[in-house]
Every structure is written in C-alpha cells, then in structure tokens.
Amino acid sequence: MITEMERLKGELKALNAEYGKIKDVPAEKRGEFGRELNVRKQEILGKMAELESEVLNAEVESLDVTAPMGVNEGISELLTADNGSKHPLMVEMDRIIEIYRSMGFEAVESRQLDDEFHMFDSLNFEKGHPARDGYDTFRTEEGLIPPAHTSTMQYRVLKANRHKLEKGEAIATVVPGRVFRNEDVDATHEHTFYQCEGVYVSETCTLGDMLGILREFFEKYYGQKLDIRTQPGYFPFTEPSLEFLIEKPKTLGGKKGDYLEMLGCGMIHPNVLKIAGIDPEKYHGFAWGGGVDRLVMLKYGLDDVRNFEAGRLSFLREF
Amino acid sequence: MLIALNWLKKYVDLSGVGTDELIRLIGARLVEVEGVVDQRKKYENIFVVKVVSAEKIPDTHLTLCKIDDAGVAKKISRGEDRLIQVMCGAPNVRAGMLAVWIAPGAVVPASVNEDAPFVIGTRKMLGKYESHGMLAGADELDFGNEHKTIAEISPDDAKAGMPFGQLFGLEDIILEIENKSLTHRPDTFGIIGFAREVAGILGQKFETPEWLMDFGEKDFATENVDLKIKLADGDICPRYTALIMEGKGDKKGRYLGEIETLLARSGMRPVSPLVDMTNYLMLLTGQPLHAFDYDKLVAVGGRGGPEIIVRLAKQGEELELLDGKMIKLVSSDIVITSSDRPIALAGAMGGKNTEIDENTRKIIVESATFSLYNLRKTQMVHGIFSEAITRFTKGQPAGQTLPVVKEFAGLLAGDMRSLGLVDEWVDGQKNDVVKVAVEQVNGLLGTEYSSELVMGTLERVGFEVAGGDFLENGAGAGPSLRAAAMSSSHPSLRIAKSPKSSSPATSLAVTVPYWRTDIRIPEDIIEEVGRINGYDNILSRVPLHGTAAANELFVLKARVREVLAGAGANELLTYSFIHGDLMRKVGQDVKNSYRVVNSISPDLQYVRQQIVPSLLVKAAENLKDGFGEFGVFEMNQVFRRDLGMDEEDVPILGNNLAFVYAARERKSCFYRAKKYLMYLARRLGVELRLEQVMGKGLPQYEAFYEPRRSAKVMVGDEWVGVIGEVKKSVAHELKLPDGTAMFEVGMNTLIGKIDSLEKSFKTSQYPSVERDITVVAKSGVSYEKVEGRIAKLLGDQELMYKITPTAIYQAENSDEQKVSFHLEFADKQKTLANEEIQRIMGLLEQ
C-alpha cells in the first residue's frame, strides 16, 4: 500500500513538472494542453484520496450486529427522556392535520420535487405568464421544480378524489408539506418553509362556506372566537381570489384592530377543475394555502425563522 | 405604486368618507395598502411670495432681495416697508416674480425623510446682510433635481402670501399600493382606473372621462402624414399609434407646474415638459407613451422613410439606450426600428439616436401595446424595471392607445401643433360579452344578491349590463353557459337593455369594457360582484361534515416522533438540498442527485439522496457546541435519479426516517443506535431483523457506512434500510468521533407492517425462577447463536422463559467471550422443584 502511495506521489510530481512545458506549446493549443493535464491531475488526486481512506478504513474490526451490546461495553441504554424533543414545526403540523381531520378533511403530504405541469400548468398559469415569476422557483437541470407552494398537489387531490363527487360526497383534503422559494435568508425569510393547502369541492359549496371553514379552523387552533377579514388577491388558480385575515388572538397579545394575514384562498378556477377532469358546470370548490412557520413563530414568540432548520440542540431542546 | 389622494379626488368624490375608512375599504375590496405617507405637514411654513426688489451684490453671485409675504409669516424681522430681506444665489431671481419662500424654522421639504431634516434659519451673509429663510429651488421642494434656479410660480396659480401647501393640492396623503395582487389588472395602474374602482366600492357610478371613450380620429389629418407604420406580427405588437407634432424644442418652462408636483408625488422625477407629459398621462391612464425626435428618426432610417417597423430583435443586434448604455438585443426583445434600424427597445427604453432635446422641432409620440410575455423576458434579460415596463407587463389594453395620445396632443395644444396621426391596429376592438345567471352569482358566493344589486354593481365600474332570462334554467344551464363568452365588434354591437319589466332578470349579458382585459368567464364577473360589495359582508357558514380517515404516513410519523422523543432523542429538520462537497465527502455520487441550477449557494445545490449525511453535519456542530452525547432524528423526503420516474412522470420519492447517535467519549455507538432502532420497532409493533453486510454490499448512496460494522435492516424479506457506524475516513472528513452510528429506513414499507407483531406473551400461573448464567463462547460465534441455543433448550423443556443479556466480556489476548444472561423461567404445568431447576441449569451450563 505504502509503495502504491509513493508511486502515485511520484506520478503527481512528474505531472506537475509537465505544467512547465506549457510555454513550448503553440498558443492555440495551450488551453487543450492545460485541460488534459488537469484531468490527469484530478485522476491521480482521486486515486490518492481513495487509497488514503482505504488505509484509514483497513484497521477496522467487524462487529457482531446480532449482539445487544458491544464486547466489554456494558448494557446499551436509551438517553434520559428529559433530553428528548419533537420539532415545534412538526408538532404544530400534526395538530393542524388533526383539527382538519376532525372537520372532515383527509390529509396527504406535498411532494418536495415536482414538475412544471403540477406547479403551474394544471393551476391555470398561462405559459410564460409573469405570474409565474412571483414564485421564485428553484429548478433542476431536467426542469423539475422543488415546489414553491403546496398547491402543486391540487391536481392530484382533485383527480384522486373526483369519484367521490359522483357519489354525492365532497372532496375535502388538506395538503401539508415543505416548499421552497429562491430567496435570501434572513430572520423572517427562509428558502425552505412549510405550508398547508386545503381543497374542497362539492355541488353546492360557496365562498361563504370557505370563510366558515377557515374561521372554524382558526378558532379551534387558537381556542377562541375570532373576527375574520378578507382582502382581494390574485392567483391564477382561483376566481375570486382573496387574502384571509384573522383578528390577532388574545393569547398572542392581540389588541382590537390588530389583524394577521394568514393565507390566500379563493374559489377554484373552472379551468383547474376541468384539467383535473371535473365538470365545472356541475361542481365548484374552494382552496386555500398558508404558511405554517409563521403560525409557530407567533405561538412561541420566536423571532428568527432560521432556527427551524439550523438543527441546534440548544434551540430544539426548548420544545 | 403610489396613489396621491388629492389626484384621486379629481376623479372620484371622497368627501363622504374618512381617510382611515377609505384605506380600510380599499384594502378589503381592491388591493392591500402597504403604507400611508401623510404629507400634509410637509410644506408647513412655506409660502408663495413676491420678490419686490432684487439687487445684485457686486463681485458675487448673490442677489439681495426684499420679498412680500402679505404679512403671513409670524415672528420675523421686517423692514419699515413690511418686507422681508433674503439673500438668493440663483441667476433667475428678479423683481416682480412669484417665488417660494421657506420661512426660518421650517424644514426643507426634500429633507423631511432624512435622519437629520434640514431646518432653515436666519443668518448673516458676507458679514453684513441679514438673510431670513430661503427662496427655494424645485429640488429643495422635492420636485426634481433642478438646483441652479429657484422655482417660479405663475400668477395664474397663486398670489403672494398663499401657503405653498395649498397650491396644487400639495398637502396630500400618499398611499403605497402592493402591486403584486394587481398583476391581472392593468387598468388599476392608472389614477383613472384606480378611481373607478374606488367609486364602485363607495357606491358611486363612475363616469369615465369622455376623452378616454373617444375613438374617432377626427381633427387629425391622417391622410397626408409622412410616416408609415409596419407591424411585423400582431402577437408581439397588436397596435401602434403614432402622433406627429411640431413645436419649439423641449425646454423647461418658466413656471413650476402642477404636473411636475403630481409626478413627484407619484414617485417620478420631473425631467422636461414633453417627457413629463408622457409620464403624467401614463400615471393617469396606465398607457406608457414615448416621444422620438422626428428628424433624428428620419436620419437614422435613411432613404425611403420615414417608416416605423416593429419587429422582434435579431440576436446580437446592438442599441444604445437613452441612459447611455449599449446593449446587445436578444431574439425575444421587441424593437422599434426606423426603416429596420433599431431606435428603441419596445416597452422598456428609447434609443439615444432619437432622443428629444432642446432643439427638437418635430416629435413622434408612440402609444402602443406589446406582448407582455416578450416584455417580461426583456425586463429579466436587460434588468430594466421602469414604471413603463411595469405597466406594459400587466398587458395594457390596445383600446386606449388612440384616446391617450389624442389627449397628449390636446394638453400640449398651446405649445405644439399636431401634424397628424397614424394608427395601425391588427385586430381591431372586440368587446367580450359574458353571460351569467344571477343564481350562479349567489350559488358561488353564498349570497342572496338581487339582480338589481348585481347589475348596479357592475354598471358602477363601467360594465354595460343587459338583463333578461336568456340562460334557460338559470345556473347550471349546460354547455351554452360557458360558451356564452363571445365576441362582438366594437362599438356597433351592443346588447340592448331589456325594457324594465315587473319580474327581475334571472340572467345578465355583461359587455366588458375595453380596459378589463382580465374578464373572460362568468367567474370573473362573480368576483367583481363579490369583491366590490365586500367579501366581508358575506355570511360565513360551515358545511356539515364528519371526521375524516387518518393518513397512515402522518400517523406513523407522529408515533415515531412520540417514541423517539420520549426516549430522549431530538427531532431535527434539515434542508432538502446539500452541497456537492458533502456528497463527495460521504462517498455519494453527485450524478445520482437532481441538481438545482439556480441555487442560492453551492450549499444548496443538490437534492439529497439520504438524510443521514445532513444529520452527521449537524451532529458535528452540536458536539462542537458542547453537547457530549445525543441522538438526533429526522423524517423527510429523499430523491435519487436512479430510482427514475413514477406513473405521473415525476421522480419517485422516498419517505425516510434517519437517526444519528454521536458521543464524544464513546468508542462505538453502534449498539446505542441499535437500541433505538429495536426499541422503536417494538413500540411500533414491527418485527425487524438485522443482517450483516457482506463485503462491499451497500450501494453508493450508502457508501458512508463501514460495511464491517453495519447491517441491513430487514422487515421479513424486505430490505428497508441500513444501520451502522460511519466509515473512519468519513468521520475524519466531517470532524466526527470514530464510532458515530446511524440508521436510515424507508417508512413506506413500515406503514403496512405497523402493529403486525404478534403479542402472544402468556404468563405461567406457577412461580417463575430467576437465575443468572454466564456462557463461554468462541469469539466469532454470533450472539444470536448463543442466545438461540439457550432459548431452544428452555423451549425444549416446555418452559415459559425470558432471556435478558447482561454483559459480554472478553479478556485481553483471549479468543473466548463470556456472555452473561439473566433468566426467568417457569413451568406451564407445575411449580418447579429445586432438583428440576438444578437439572435445567446443568443443561444450560454444558
């Protein structure tokens, strides 16, 4: 092994010397010459690193995976329960799912890697429309999209549940999940965050029903009666589109006249229903989506969203 | 976008509503008001004054002035003539002019938002002249950059002693509007369109100014105009209207005008009268205008012109913009050319080669519409975010180009002469008619609006509505309903209003005004009705429903969370994207990861294949932070390219649970990690088995496990994950202690196996016996075999038993291991006698 390493070192030295010859190479061929040397150098360095790790890993003894403890190590114990913690975002997410479940909503998790069709096309975004820019999406080489909103699941929810409509049942599903936006991180902005989407479709539902369901959710979540408000909004996949606000709950130190913007919502655009194979003449529905991180920050009085994904035990063990 | 309320008031009556209530209503029914800037005190203690005398001081640039403020300024020292003395350095100061005077103690308006606002005082100049306050230039008054001269006020607008804030409605309140939710509403990017909405909200019928509805070309000689227009493609430029005017150059006027102050209040800098007028009309109507120097345009075009050709740019074509920047055009840019030579980047900025200046005699004013899709790309490629392109990318309606440019001619009629107008419109005006049933409105909103209310709402904001019952059966009338969005050519076809009848209309035919490019389907109309009347006035109710079935994945995750946190471990969330270097350090192949091409930083470039590498990084950080021993876990999604696509043609996703156990003072954490895995399995009711990894038996995405100290995690015959210690080389790279251990398992397989473990633990009714025993075994014989042998022996004796390992000991240089157990056993039939116990122990010890 050692001799192999020495051989590689020698090879590297020889190669480094070759770089000196570059001045003898005609100018137009220098680029190619340099690239070739670099490729060979990377190869040698790679082999050296591999060899080094082989040497490092060589002395390792195997262990008996069927044993409950190591030789001479004593009994393996769990850590004390005191140290344990659940992530606050996940705790709230579980709670949100449970409240919606009690209101008749099934839950399905949002995908973290999706495509243009689900993220935009199926949601009635016109091709090349400036509205697509507002989402600051990431993209992979293949054109896949880490979704910027949980609405990326609407098409799937509608398609998977449309059979219920024929039976006279409603589609009622929430979609919690992780979403991504290409933006710089600071105390109040994260490129990675959580949303919860809601979709409801039936023959008779109205915008008034939507406001009722959202109010009920937030009243259950905060355990008190709440005043609600709306603002007109714009989303290509709902018509009408609204922003939904609640009176800041007393538990969060809210005073009369303080309102919090909680989510965007609206009546599902007929084109969205049509694309998913639901007859918009016969059925209509509503959908909403809002951030979860802010709910949690408000609840615990946190001031820096970056804590959530920092993985620091000093923070997490507080929960 | 900034909206000056005093400008808005010129188009809508705001007298019946307080400012706070107005802002609330706009927020609830049109658009979010992000901020309110109260400028009512901005011009306090600033007055229009008359310069009575102006005496040049020799050998200086200064002029000693006496001004008349009509006695309005308080606490100021005046001469016997009641006049105030003030020194002025501007060359245009002269006796008889009306100027703007900032009294001592007042703040310079341009500095009100600065950290230290500049307060004007009284001071002695040149050692002997008292100067009280100052005569202000347009820059100090916050109306632009002009600072050589002082502002002059026309005697038609004011007289001496008038508080300056009362001029042109300068005591104003400015609303800061959140543009984003108006992406689909080009009409609201003009004061008139905004006012129309506010009127509708306040219950007033809005009267659109007549000139905006005047589509005729009379008064304009369109015949003998020496200009041709060619539109290469109606999709990229549907309409181009050009007005030719003749004047005396674009020189600054003598007086400060209202338009300059309106531009300033809307966030734009006044430049020159012609440019200001184009901007004024843009802010008023949403229609951007651009003025070319006619003679320069002709010169650029060469022989055969003048002809304006609008076409897509050729890749690499060059153009010098007004701001002096030379840009290379791309093929999605739209260019305005003079006989095919570029003179402007359409929608974004004019070219240097046709810029108007003080010597300009003839101008061509462009009023056009362009494809918002192309302009959006132009915006991104060239980084131009002007007020004009912001409006163009909302899709300004083609219908307004002619009325707006005619208004331009009218407003400048005193200074310039219109020579003619050329208008090229590829398609011509079409006004959509959308039919909607009143029942459909109420059915979607959950309201009980009458047809009168619905009609009235729409008419207030410029829709023409005819009532009738032409949709049989009201709502849900079948395909005809949705096909009802049809076109009629403007303006001849209008659906006549049906004569008033006793029975209310059940359906409405709504003619969409030309400025509402966003209205196409019945839902668009329903939105208008709901929004303008206020969604907050809609009664909310909750449809009946029961409890829904639970999602198995979420149930599993919640249980895992409960069990592991209850056992002292900490749940983490880490990013779904990782650095390529981390993948290389742990031995993964970056080519097997989806790569994000527009990542914020290299730290977030690859979609992760496994969660453990992220947890290892966090473990190292927490050890460094002083935590000596801990277990961390995360449940999240993972993706690998080699998994391919699912039936929806999106990457197959894995739902993984990952766990890392790290300890600064421990040689090996394998059995700690194993303890957690087996404890979790037991609590979930899943039977797990570990299988030694043979040779290099792990795929590359799990290359960081030391194969000699790892095991495959099996559920039945299914391989669900890996548990093991990290390779020494990886521990080294990540600055982790050797022996750090971890596992990662796929949760999808676990879902179906939860609670499948048979709980058939029976107890004997006879007393059980407890004994300790130590068995000696050759090292190399697995623990499983040793324990298995004991279990078999006890089982063969028809005993009920429980085996608890208590120690595994191996002396140095010995090849034997001593494995100690604590045993509990009982007979199913009887109490075990002493002799019987002796016999069993004897068997075990052999």
Contacts between the chains, C-beta under 8 A, distances in Angstrom:
chain1	res1	chain2	res2	distance
A	52	B	729	7.3
A	53	B	727	7.2
A	53	B	728	7.8
A	53	B	729	3.3
A	56	B	728	4.8
A	56	B	729	4.7
A	56	B	732	6.5
A	57	B	706	6.7
A	57	B	727	5.6
A	57	B	728	5.2
A	57	B	729	5.7
A	60	B	706	5.8
A	60	B	708	5.4
A	60	B	709	6.6
A	60	B	728	6.4
A	61	B	708	7.0
A	61	B	709	8.0
A	62	B	692	7.9
A	62	B	708	3.8
A	62	B	709	6.4
A	63	B	668	7.2
A	63	B	670	6.1
A	63	B	708	7.3
A	63	B	709	4.9
A	63	B	725	7.9
A	64	B	782	5.3
A	64	B	783	5.4
A	65	B	670	7.8
A	65	B	674	7.6
A	65	B	690	4.7
A	65	B	691	7.6
A	65	B	692	5.2
A	65	B	710	7.4
A	65	B	711	3.8
A	65	B	723	7.8
A	66	B	690	6.6
A	66	B	692	7.9
A	66	B	782	4.9
A	66	B	783	4.9
A	66	B	784	3.6
A	67	B	671	7.1
A	67	B	782	7.5
A	67	B	783	3.8
A	67	B	784	8.0
A	67	B	805	7.9
A	67	B	808	6.3
A	68	B	671	6.7
A	68	B	674	7.6
A	68	B	675	7.8
A	68	B	783	7.1
A	68	B	805	5.0
A	69	B	671	5.0
A	69	B	805	6.8
A	69	B	807	7.7
A	69	B	808	5.9
A	70	B	667	7.9
A	70	B	668	5.5
A	70	B	670	7.0
A	70	B	671	5.2
A	70	B	808	7.2
A	71	B	779	8.0
A	71	B	808	5.1
A	71	B	809	7.2
A	71	B	810	4.8
A	71	B	817	6.5
A	72	B	808	7.2
A	72	B	809	5.9
A	72	B	810	6.2
A	73	B	667	7.9
A	73	B	668	7.1
A	73	B	671	6.7
A	73	B	808	7.5
A	74	B	807	7.0
A	75	B	805	7.7
A	75	B	806	6.7
A	75	B	807	7.5
A	76	B	671	4.3
A	76	B	672	5.4
A	76	B	674	7.0
A	76	B	675	4.2
A	77	B	675	7.0
A	78	B	567	4.5
A	78	B	568	5.6
A	78	B	675	6.1
A	78	B	676	6.9
A	78	B	679	6.4
A	79	B	567	7.0
A	79	B	568	3.0
A	79	B	569	6.8
A	79	B	629	7.2
A	79	B	630	7.0
A	79	B	631	6.1
A	80	B	568	5.2
A	81	B	566	5.7
A	81	B	567	6.7
A	81	B	568	5.4
A	82	B	568	7.1
A	83	B	568	4.5
A	83	B	569	7.9
A	83	B	570	7.1
A	83	B	630	6.9
A	84	B	564	7.2
A	84	B	565	4.0
A	84	B	566	5.9
A	84	B	567	6.4
A	84	B	568	4.5
A	84	B	569	5.7
A	84	B	570	6.6
A	85	B	565	5.7
A	85	B	570	4.8
A	85	B	571	6.3
A	86	B	561	5.0
A	86	B	562	7.7
A	86	B	565	4.6
A	86	B	571	5.0
A	87	B	561	8.0
A	87	B	571	4.2
A	87	B	572	6.7
A	87	B	573	5.5
A	89	B	573	6.4
A	90	B	557	7.6
A	90	B	561	6.3
A	90	B	571	6.3
A	90	B	573	7.4
A	90	B	635	8.0
A	91	B	561	7.9
A	94	B	554	7.2
A	94	B	557	7.9
A	94	B	558	5.1
A	94	B	561	7.6
A	97	B	551	7.4
A	97	B	554	5.7
A	100	B	548	7.8
A	101	B	547	6.1
A	101	B	548	5.1
A	101	B	550	6.3
A	102	B	547	5.5
A	103	B	542	8.0
A	103	B	545	6.2
A	103	B	548	8.0
A	104	B	545	2.9
A	104	B	546	5.7
A	104	B	547	6.6
A	104	B	548	5.1
A	105	B	548	5.5
A	106	B	548	4.6
A	106	B	549	6.1
A	106	B	551	6.6
A	107	B	548	7.9
A	107	B	550	7.7
A	107	B	551	4.4
A	107	B	554	5.7
A	108	B	551	6.2
A	109	B	551	7.5
A	109	B	553	6.2
A	109	B	554	7.2
A	109	B	655	7.9
A	111	B	637	7.3
A	111	B	650	6.9
A	111	B	653	6.1
A	112	B	576	5.5
A	112	B	607	8.0
A	112	B	636	7.8
A	112	B	637	4.5
A	112	B	639	7.5
A	112	B	653	7.1
A	113	B	594	6.4
A	113	B	607	6.2
A	113	B	637	7.7
A	113	B	639	5.2
A	113	B	650	6.9
A	113	B	651	5.2
A	113	B	653	6.8
A	114	B	650	5.7
A	115	B	649	7.1
A	115	B	650	5.3
A	118	B	648	7.9
A	118	B	650	7.3
A	128	B	373	4.3
A	128	B	376	7.2
A	129	B	373	7.2
A	130	B	183	6.5
A	130	B	372	6.5
A	130	B	373	7.9
A	130	B	376	4.7
A	130	B	393	5.3
A	130	B	394	7.9
A	131	B	183	5.6
A	131	B	184	7.7
A	133	B	376	7.1
A	133	B	380	7.9
A	134	B	180	6.3
A	134	B	183	7.3
A	138	B	596	4.9
A	138	B	598	6.0
A	138	B	599	6.7
A	139	B	596	6.9
A	139	B	597	5.6
A	139	B	598	5.9
A	140	B	594	4.4
A	140	B	595	5.9
A	140	B	596	5.7
A	140	B	597	6.6
A	140	B	607	7.1
A	141	B	594	7.4
A	141	B	595	5.2
A	141	B	597	5.7
A	142	B	594	6.9
A	144	B	594	6.1
A	144	B	650	7.2
A	144	B	651	6.7
A	146	B	576	6.9
A	146	B	577	7.7
A	146	B	596	7.1
A	146	B	607	7.3
A	156	B	648	7.6
A	170	B	543	7.1
A	170	B	545	7.4
A	172	B	545	6.5
A	172	B	548	6.7
A	178	B	576	6.8
A	178	B	636	7.5
A	178	B	637	7.6
A	180	B	576	7.4
A	182	B	598	6.1
A	182	B	599	7.9
A	182	B	600	6.3
A	183	B	600	7.8
A	184	B	600	6.8
A	185	B	600	7.8
A	191	B	600	6.1
A	191	B	604	7.2
A	192	B	575	5.6
A	192	B	576	6.7
A	200	B	543	7.9
A	202	B	543	7.2
A	204	B	443	7.6
A	205	B	543	6.1
A	206	B	443	6.7
A	206	B	444	6.1
A	206	B	445	5.9
A	206	B	446	2.9
A	206	B	447	7.9
A	207	B	444	6.4
A	207	B	445	4.7
A	207	B	446	5.4
A	207	B	530	6.4
A	207	B	535	6.9
A	207	B	538	6.0
A	208	B	445	6.7
A	208	B	446	2.7
A	208	B	447	7.2
A	208	B	538	4.9
A	208	B	539	5.5
A	208	B	540	5.4
A	208	B	541	5.5
A	209	B	446	6.2
A	209	B	540	7.7
A	209	B	541	6.1
A	209	B	542	6.9
A	209	B	543	5.0
A	210	B	540	8.0
A	211	B	535	7.4
A	211	B	538	6.5
A	211	B	540	3.6
A	212	B	540	3.9
A	212	B	541	4.5
A	212	B	542	4.1
A	212	B	543	7.6
A	213	B	542	5.8
A	213	B	543	7.4
A	215	B	540	5.6
A	216	B	542	5.3
A	228	B	536	7.8
A	228	B	540	7.2
A	229	B	28	6.7
A	229	B	536	5.8
A	230	B	28	6.6
A	230	B	535	4.3
A	230	B	536	5.7
A	231	B	27	5.6
A	231	B	28	6.0
A	231	B	31	7.6
A	231	B	32	5.5
A	231	B	181	7.8
A	232	B	28	7.8
A	232	B	29	6.3
A	232	B	30	6.0
A	232	B	31	6.5
A	232	B	181	6.7
A	232	B	531	5.0
A	232	B	535	7.6
A	233	B	181	4.9
A	234	B	180	7.5
A	234	B	181	4.5
A	234	B	182	6.9
A	234	B	183	5.4
A	234	B	184	5.4
A	234	B	185	7.7
A	236	B	184	8.0
A	239	B	521	7.6
A	239	B	523	4.2
A	239	B	524	6.2
A	239	B	526	7.8
A	239	B	527	5.6
A	240	B	523	7.4
A	240	B	526	6.7
A	240	B	527	3.5
A	240	B	530	5.4
A	240	B	531	6.2
A	240	B	535	7.5
A	241	B	181	7.9
A	241	B	527	7.5
A	242	B	535	5.8
A	243	B	32	7.2
A	243	B	181	7.6
A	267	B	444	5.8
A	267	B	523	6.8
A	267	B	526	7.9
A	269	B	523	6.8
A	270	B	482	7.4
A	270	B	521	6.4
A	270	B	523	6.0
A	280	B	482	7.5
A	281	B	476	6.0
A	281	B	478	6.6
A	281	B	479	7.2
A	281	B	481	6.7
A	281	B	482	6.6
A	282	B	476	6.9
A	284	B	443	7.8
A	284	B	444	6.0
A	308	B	573	6.1
A	309	B	573	5.3
A	309	B	574	6.0
A	309	B	575	5.8
A	311	B	572	4.5
A	311	B	573	7.4
A	311	B	574	5.5
A	311	B	614	7.9
A	311	B	615	7.8
A	311	B	618	3.6
A	311	B	621	7.0
A	311	B	622	7.4
A	311	B	632	7.4
A	312	B	618	8.0
A	312	B	621	7.3
A	312	B	622	6.9
A	312	B	625	6.9
A	313	B	570	5.8
A	313	B	622	4.9
A	313	B	625	7.1
A	313	B	627	5.2
A	313	B	630	6.3
A	313	B	632	7.6
A	314	B	625	6.4
A	316	B	570	5.2
A	316	B	571	7.1
A	316	B	572	6.7
A	317	B	570	6.5
